[in-house]
Amino acid sequence: MALVEVRNIKKYFPVTKGIIDALLAREEEFVRAVDGISFEIEKGEVLGLAGESGSGKTTTGRLCVRLIRPTEGEIIYNGKDIAKLKGKELRSIRRRIQFTFQDPTSSLNPRLKIGDAIGDALRLQGIGSTEERKERTEDVLERVGLSPAKSFYNRLPHQLSGGQKQRVVFGRAIILNPEFVVTDEPVAMVDVSIKAQILDLMMDLKKELDLTYLFISHDLATSRHVCDRIAIMYLGKIVEVADKDRIYEDPLHPYAVGLMSAIPIPDPKVKKTEAVPRGEIPSPINPPSGCRFHPRCPKVFERCPNEEPELRNLGNGRQVACHLYDY
């Protein structure tokens, strides 16, 4: 059973213009950050969301935990459409869904002690007494590897390393015992030497707390080690979804093929075909007609600029949005 189900979700941001441009413009313009995507995340699963910068991954993650309101569509969590929730109902659901930001430094208040940064969620939700909240916070500090907890509780963010700040971010995410956590580039801002430690922490927390993850990352090599399935996103659309092994070993969509070909292979004896997409990702304000990838696609043909492909189910859990597979 799906814990999270996203149905035809869209998020358009209005383009801010100057006075003259606003007067001359015939119609309002929008950044189509997420433009009609659907997917499911099973309970206990780690779904990876991959793609170039500007593809809409972070916006999708924020929509899934209702940090921002969708323009259209439904976000079903445990059978309830959280896209429509407001006030107390939304505040209550936030105990069960959490988000970790890409940059731990900017997401932590520089004047707030680490213990308060983690435990503040308990206070806002009205959980426990002051002593109980402190005890719970120290337990979480130990759980995320900041030990002894008492020595970290009163420190400020600038007194921690990048990896320690990332652990604080995870501590803040699990303090309310959530079910679903969206992690936005969780190892992008830490040294290579401690990436493995942070990923191990993530997976340990998953087992201990029975968590479900949406793992957003541009690092496809890392995604393969932690994810069960991978969804490839391009310019606000999902173009392929498959089991991690299938999509790495036999990608179908030309964009997915290009991304996989860019993954470094440490063995110099192994030769691989380079299929990195040419050019830059187009503007999400005026996306290309038809298939949005067609201006960069090496296999483009006459249907591609004129007809938008649907995300079709090819069996075995694989979905592809490409006219090459319309059969």
C-alpha positions in Angstrom: 0.0 0.0 0.0 1.3 3.5 -0.9 2.1 5.7 2.0 2.4 8.8 -0.3 0.6 9.2 -3.6 1.1 12.2 -5.8 -1.6 12.8 -8.4 -1.1 15.1 -11.3 0.6 17.7 -9.1 1.5 21.1 -10.5 3.4 24.1 -9.1 3.6 27.4 -11.1 5.4 30.4 -9.7 4.4 33.8 -11.2 7.2 35.7 -12.8 7.9 39.1 -11.2 8.2 41.9 -13.7 9.1 45.6 -13.7 6.4 48.2 -14.1 6.9 48.7 -17.8 7.1 45.0 -18.6 3.9 44.4 -16.6 2.1 47.2 -18.5 3.2 45.9 -21.9 2.8 42.2 -21.2 -0.3 40.6 -22.7 -0.6 37.9 -20.1 1.0 36.8 -16.9 4.0 34.4 -17.1 4.8 31.5 -14.9 7.7 29.3 -14.0 6.4 25.8 -14.5 8.5 24.2 -11.8 6.4 21.0 -11.6 4.0 20.4 -14.4 1.7 17.5 -13.9 3.5 14.6 -12.3 2.2 11.5 -10.6 4.0 8.8 -8.5 3.7 6.6 -5.4 6.0 5.8 -2.5 5.3 2.6 -0.7 5.6 2.4 3.1 9.3 1.6 4.0 10.5 2.4 0.5 13.3 4.8 -0.5 12.3 6.5 -3.8 15.1 8.4 -5.5 14.3 11.5 -7.5 17.1 12.5 -9.9 17.7 15.0 -12.6 19.7 18.1 -13.6 19.5 21.3 -11.6 16.3 23.1 -12.6 14.3 20.0 -13.2 11.9 20.5 -10.3 13.2 18.0 -7.8 13.3 20.3 -4.7 10.0 21.8 -5.5 8.5 18.3 -5.7 9.9 17.5 -2.3 8.6 20.6 -0.7 5.1 19.9 -2.2 5.2 16.4 -0.8 5.4 17.7 2.8 3.3 20.8 2.1 6.0 23.4 2.7 4.4 25.0 -0.4 0.8 24.7 -1.7 0.4 23.1 -5.1 -1.2 25.0 -8.0 -3.2 21.9 -8.9 -3.3 18.2 -8.0 -3.5 16.0 -5.0 -0.9 14.8 -2.4 -2.4 11.8 -0.6 -0.7 10.8 2.6 -2.2 7.9 4.5 -5.4 8.3 2.5 -5.8 12.0 3.2 -5.2 14.8 0.7 -2.8 17.1 2.5 -2.8 19.6 -0.4 -6.1 20.8 1.0 -5.3 20.9 4.7 -5.0 24.2 6.6 -4.4 25.4 10.2 -4.6 22.8 13.0 -5.1 19.8 10.6 -1.9 20.7 8.6 0.0 21.4 11.8 -1.0 18.0 13.2 0.1 16.1 10.1 3.5 17.7 10.3 4.4 15.4 13.1 4.4 12.6 10.6 6.1 14.2 7.6 9.5 16.0 7.7 12.0 17.6 5.3 15.8 18.0 5.5 17.3 20.9 3.6 20.2 20.7 1.3 22.4 23.3 3.2 22.5 22.5 6.9 24.3 25.8 7.7 21.6 28.0 6.2 18.8 25.9 7.6 20.0 26.4 11.2 19.5 29.6 13.2 23.0 30.8 14.0 21.9 32.2 17.3 19.9 29.1 18.4 21.6 26.4 20.5 21.7 23.0 19.0 19.5 21.5 21.7 16.9 24.2 21.1 17.1 23.8 17.3 16.2 20.1 17.6 13.8 20.3 20.6 11.8 23.3 19.4 9.5 21.1 17.4 8.4 19.4 20.6 7.6 22.8 22.2 5.6 24.0 19.1 3.6 20.8 19.1 3.0 21.0 22.9 4.7 17.8 23.7 6.0 17.1 27.2 7.4 19.3 29.9 10.6 21.3 29.7 12.6 18.5 31.3 11.0 15.8 29.2 11.7 17.7 26.0 15.4 18.1 27.0 15.7 14.4 27.8 14.1 13.5 24.5 16.4 16.0 22.6 19.5 14.5 24.3 18.4 11.0 23.3 18.0 12.2 19.7 21.5 13.8 19.8 22.9 10.4 20.8 20.9 8.6 18.2 22.3 10.8 15.3 25.9 10.3 16.5 26.5 13.6 18.4 27.8 12.1 21.6 28.1 12.9 24.5 24.8 14.7 24.0 25.3 17.1 26.9 28.5 18.5 25.3 26.6 19.3 22.0 23.3 20.6 23.5 24.5 24.1 24.3 26.7 24.6 21.3 26.0 27.0 18.4 26.0 26.0 14.8 29.3 27.7 14.0 31.0 25.5 16.5 30.1 22.3 14.5 31.6 20.8 11.4 29.6 20.4 8.2 29.0 16.7 8.9 27.9 17.5 12.5 25.4 20.1 11.2 24.0 17.5 8.9 23.4 15.2 11.8 21.6 18.0 13.6 19.3 18.4 10.6 18.5 14.7 10.8 18.0 15.0 14.5 15.5 17.8 14.0 13.7 15.7 11.4 13.2 12.6 13.6 12.4 14.3 16.9 8.7 14.0 16.3 8.9 10.3 15.3 7.8 10.9 11.6 6.8 8.2 9.1 7.9 10.0 5.9 11.0 12.1 5.4 12.1 14.0 2.3 15.8 14.4 2.1 17.0 17.1 -0.3 20.6 16.4 -1.4 21.6 15.2 2.1 25.3 14.7 1.3 25.8 17.5 -1.2 27.3 19.9 1.3 29.6 17.5 3.3 33.1 16.3 2.6 33.5 13.1 0.5 35.2 11.4 3.5 32.0 11.6 5.6 29.4 11.0 2.9 29.3 7.3 3.8 28.8 8.1 7.4 25.8 10.3 6.7 24.2 7.7 4.4 24.8 5.0 6.9 23.1 7.2 9.5 20.1 7.7 7.2 19.7 3.9 6.6 20.2 3.1 10.3 17.4 5.6 11.2 15.2 4.1 8.5 15.5 0.7 10.1 15.1 1.9 13.7 12.2 4.2 13.1 10.6 2.4 10.1 11.0 5.5 7.9 10.0 6.1 4.3 12.2 8.4 2.3 12.0 10.5 -0.8 15.7 10.8 -1.6 16.4 13.9 -3.8 19.9 13.8 -5.4 21.9 14.7 -8.5 24.4 12.1 -7.5 23.3 8.9 -9.3 26.1 6.8 -8.0 25.0 7.5 -4.4 21.3 7.0 -5.2 21.9 3.5 -6.4 23.3 2.5 -3.0 20.4 3.8 -0.9 17.3 3.8 -3.1 14.8 1.0 -4.0 13.4 2.8 -7.1 14.6 5.8 -9.1 12.4 8.4 -10.8 14.1 10.6 -13.4 12.8 14.1 -13.7 13.3 16.6 -16.5 12.0 20.2 -16.8 9.0 19.6 -14.4 8.1 16.2 -15.8 8.9 12.6 -14.8 10.3 10.8 -17.8 11.2 7.3 -16.4 10.6 5.3 -13.2 12.1 1.9 -12.5 13.7 -0.4 -10.1 17.2 0.9 -9.3 19.0 -2.0 -11.0 16.9 -1.8 -14.2 17.4 1.9 -14.6 21.1 1.8 -14.0 21.8 -1.3 -16.2 19.2 -0.7 -18.9 17.8 2.9 -19.0 15.2 3.5 -21.7 14.5 7.2 -22.0 17.2 9.0 -23.9 17.6 11.5 -21.0 18.1 8.7 -18.5 20.6 7.0 -20.8 22.5 10.3 -20.9 22.5 10.7 -17.1 23.7 7.1 -16.6 26.5 7.5 -19.1 27.8 10.4 -17.1 28.4 8.3 -14.0 32.2 7.8 -13.6 33.5 4.2 -13.8 36.8 3.8 -11.7 38.0 0.9 -13.9 40.0 2.4 -16.8 39.6 -0.9 -18.8 35.9 -0.5 -19.0 34.7 1.4 -22.1 31.3 3.1 -22.0 29.2 5.0 -24.5 29.0 8.7 -23.8 25.5 10.0 -24.3 25.5 13.1 -22.2 22.7 15.5 -23.4 23.8 18.3 -25.6 23.1 21.9 -24.7 21.5 23.4 -21.6 18.1 22.7 -20.0 15.5 25.0 -21.5 13.6 27.7 -19.6 10.7 26.4 -17.5 8.8 29.6 -18.3 8.5 28.6 -22.0 9.2 24.9 -22.1 9.5 23.2 -25.6 6.4 21.9 -27.2 5.7 18.2 -27.4 8.4 16.2 -25.6 10.4 18.7 -23.5 13.6 16.8 -24.1 13.4 16.8 -27.9 15.7 19.8 -28.5 18.5 17.9 -26.8 17.6 14.3 -27.7 19.8 12.3 -30.1 16.8 10.1 -31.1 14.3 12.9 -31.9 11.9 12.3 -34.8 8.8 14.0 -36.2 6.3 13.2 -33.4 8.6 14.5 -30.6 8.1 18.3 -31.1 4.4 18.0 -31.8 3.0 15.5 -29.3 3.7 15.2 -25.5 4.4 11.6 -24.5 2.5 10.1 -21.6 4.2 8.3 -18.8 3.3 4.7 -19.8 3.5 1.5 -17.8 5.7 -1.0 -19.5 5.4 -3.7 -16.8 7.5 -4.8 -13.9 7.1 -1.4 -12.3 8.8 0.4 -15.2 7.3 3.6 -16.6 8.6 5.7 -19.5 7.4 8.9 -21.2 8.9 8.5 -24.7 7.4 8.1 -28.1 10.0 5.4 -28.8 8.1 3.1 -26.5 4.5 3.9 -27.6 3.3 0.4 -28.3 
